[in-house]
Amino acid sequence: MKIVVCIKQVPSTNEVRLDPETHAIIRDGRQSVINPFDNYAVELAVQLKEKLGGTVTALSMGIPATERLLRDTESRGADAACLLSDRAFAGADTLATSYALSLGVKAMGGADLILCGKMAVDGDTAQIGPELAENLGIHHVTDVSEILEANEEYFVVRKATETGSRVLKVQLPALLTVQKDIVMPRLPTISGIRFSLNAPFTVFNAAEAKADTSRTGFAGSPTQVVKTFTPDGKREAQPITGSASEQAAQILKIFKEEA
Ligand SMILES: Cc1cc2nc3c(=O)[nH]c(=O)nc-3n(C[C@H](O)[C@H](O)[C@H](O)COP(=O)(O)OP(=O)(O)OC[C@H]3O[C@@H](n4cnc5c(N)ncnc54)[C@H](O)[C@@H]3O)c2cc1C
């Protein structure tokens, strides 16, 4: 089974620095980690490879410094890694990111199963998984909390919902986004770290990925961040008292004042 696992580089601290002009996050890789949800996707990919055979390739769209994080996945069981990196990919919203990632999957010759984290802790739109599946024309299930059955043709999974969970059967090729704690991520081993130092590692720029650059980066992003600010958070609590109708009247008055 050919498994591709998508990992995103995210800032490791809350001090996210934003470009004053583009309002995009300044990603210099110095203080960055693998998006926490993706560590569960990496571990699940490796466990499925150990059960069903095949290969695991980690894929990311990011700055050159993302190589360090991709090699970390190779020290924990991934067989190879691929980085989509080019200035033409910078400033991408989810539409442009999922398009670029779909080119990465195609450039690797496709996949039987693609695993993503439930969401990224910085953008946290949870949109990339479903959008990537749509770009590739494959099935997808989001918020998977358990794999109940897995073989070369289909998976039976438990999907978390707001009211509990649902059990779904999905034909391969497919994409799953996984919940936290679906598995327990392993730590890198010494032999894993040694392997990761010279493990297969491919970088695709926009031309090598055959990208239409009008669909990548800022150019390909219908979502433009027009303003970013840190809320001052200095607001006082306003007591709402009296009967239910008096309280409703007070809240309506506040809404009208705020509108
Ligand atoms: C504060 C903030 C708000 C934003 N709001 C929006 C918005 O409203 N709409 C919009 O279109 N864009 C938005 N963006 C941009 C968005 O973050 C990027 O497009 C990003 O590349 C993907 O979206 P996400 O972070 O929400 O990822 P999610 O969709 O939450 O990520 C889900 C999974 O997709 C995979 N994944 C995500 N990004 C990558 C990557 N670069 N490489 C490999 N795998 C990846 C990972 O497995 C991840 O767990 C925002 C960014 C920030 C920082």
The ligand as a Gaussian input file, in Angstrom:
#p B3LYP/6-31G(d) Opt

LIG

0 1
 C       -4.550000      32.767000      11.525000
 C       -4.741000      32.210000      10.124000
 C       -6.009000      32.190000       9.578000
 C       -6.197000      31.683000       8.293000
 N       -7.460000      31.674000       7.782000
 C       -7.644000      31.143000       6.550000
 C       -8.956000      31.085000       5.996000
 O       -9.930000      31.502000       6.620000
 N       -9.112000      30.545000       4.768000
 C       -8.056000      30.089000       4.058000
 O       -8.262000      29.599000       2.954000
 N       -6.797000      30.118000       4.548000
 C       -6.579000      30.645000       5.775000
 N       -5.325000      30.679000       6.281000
 C       -4.226000      30.160000       5.467000
 C       -4.090000      28.686000       5.752000
 O       -3.576000      28.538000       7.005000
 C       -3.137000      28.065000       4.788000
 O       -3.723000      27.973000       3.583000
 C       -2.636000      26.702000       5.191000
 O       -1.662000      26.284000       4.304000
 C       -3.643000      25.572000       5.242000
 O       -4.725000      25.795000       6.015000
 P       -4.794000      25.419000       7.572000
 O       -3.629000      25.951000       8.252000
 O       -6.107000      25.828000       8.044000
 O       -4.705000      23.822000       7.589000
 P       -5.818000      22.742000       7.963000
 O       -6.797000      22.581000       6.873000
 O       -6.385000      23.009000       9.325000
 O       -4.829000      21.459000       8.031000
 C       -5.351000      20.167000       8.046000
 C       -4.248000      19.199000       7.669000
 O       -3.823000      19.432000       6.318000
 C       -2.430000      19.168000       6.182000
 N       -1.749000      20.434000       5.779000
 C       -2.128000      21.715000       5.981000
 N       -1.222000      22.588000       5.450000
 C       -0.252000      21.811000       4.906000
 C        0.980000      22.090000       4.230000
 N        1.378000      23.333000       3.981000
 N        1.755000      21.021000       3.833000
 C        1.357000      19.741000       4.065000
 N        0.216000      19.396000       4.711000
 C       -0.571000      20.429000       5.114000
 C       -1.941000      18.691000       7.563000
 O       -2.041000      17.273000       7.620000
 C       -2.975000      19.329000       8.493000
 O       -3.142000      18.628000       9.709000
 C       -5.096000      31.185000       7.559000
 C       -3.827000      31.197000       8.127000
 C       -3.656000      31.700000       9.395000
 C       -2.307000      31.672000       9.994000

